[in-house]
Amino acid sequence: MSICEWARSVQGAKGQQSAGQGLPCEVVLAQSIDWSVHIDAYLFSAARVGERYVALVYGDQSGVSSNGMTVATPPLRCVAEREGFKLMRSAKGDHYVITSEQGS
């Protein structure tokens, strides 16, 4: 079973339709992890530029960005890594999960 098939089965077990709504499987997997903090957004295909990232955003809790939009983050620092994903925090206290990173 591929990682994407597994992600879809995890989401199906939760009774959610995220995989069917066009979310990348990495985002679905990252959403299934208990991060123990409120996640403000998931960043897919993130490219680092200094302390900032440019990425496609999914699950933006502010409602400002739609799924799949390109965003630039404020400066972020890594506070945890789990299952290949990075939990990032801004100086303001927002939490982002990098689900895939270019060049890593």
C-alpha positions in Angstrom: 0.0 0.0 0.0 1.4 3.4 -1.0 1.6 6.3 1.5 -1.2 8.1 -0.3 -3.4 5.0 -0.3 -2.7 4.7 3.5 -3.5 8.4 4.0 -6.8 8.0 2.2 -7.7 4.9 4.3 -6.9 6.9 7.5 -9.2 9.7 6.4 -11.9 7.2 5.4 -11.7 5.7 8.9 -12.3 9.1 10.4 -15.4 9.6 8.2 -13.9 12.7 6.6 -13.7 13.5 2.9 -10.4 15.4 2.8 -8.7 13.1 0.3 -11.6 13.5 -2.0 -11.5 17.3 -1.7 -8.1 17.4 -3.4 -5.8 17.6 -0.4 -2.3 16.3 -1.1 -1.8 13.0 0.7 1.1 14.5 2.8 -1.4 17.1 4.2 -3.9 14.3 5.0 -1.1 12.4 6.9 0.1 15.5 8.8 -3.5 16.2 9.8 -3.8 12.8 11.4 -0.9 13.5 13.8 -1.6 14.9 17.3 0.6 18.0 17.4 -0.7 19.1 20.8 -1.1 22.6 19.6 -3.6 24.4 17.4 -2.4 24.2 13.8 -3.0 27.4 11.8 -2.2 25.9 8.4 -0.4 23.1 6.6 2.3 24.1 4.1 2.9 21.9 1.0 5.8 22.1 -1.4 7.5 24.7 0.8 10.6 26.5 -0.4 12.7 28.1 2.3 13.8 31.7 1.8 15.9 32.7 4.8 13.6 32.2 7.8 10.5 32.4 5.7 8.8 29.9 3.4 6.8 30.2 0.2 4.4 27.3 -0.1 0.9 26.1 -1.1 -1.4 26.4 1.9 -4.1 24.0 3.1 -6.4 24.2 6.0 -5.8 27.9 6.7 -7.7 28.4 9.9 -7.8 32.2 9.5 -9.9 31.8 6.4 -7.8 34.3 4.5 -6.2 31.7 2.1 -8.0 29.0 0.1 -6.6 25.5 -0.3 -3.9 25.5 -2.9 -3.1 29.2 -2.7 0.6 30.3 -2.7 1.5 32.1 0.5 4.6 33.6 2.0 5.0 33.0 5.8 6.4 35.3 8.4 9.8 34.1 9.8 9.4 30.6 11.3 11.4 28.4 13.5 11.2 24.6 13.8 9.9 23.5 17.2 9.3 19.8 16.5 9.5 17.0 13.9 7.2 14.0 13.7 7.0 11.3 11.1 8.9 13.4 8.6 6.9 16.6 9.1 8.0 19.8 10.7 6.0 21.9 13.2 7.0 25.5 12.7 6.2 28.5 14.9 6.1 32.2 14.1 7.1 34.9 16.6 3.4 35.8 16.8 2.7 32.2 18.0 1.0 30.7 15.0 1.8 27.1 14.2 2.3 25.7 10.7 3.1 22.2 9.7 5.4 21.7 6.7 4.2 18.6 4.9 6.7 18.6 2.1 9.7 20.8 1.4 11.5 21.5 -1.8 15.2 20.6 -1.8 15.1 18.4 1.3 
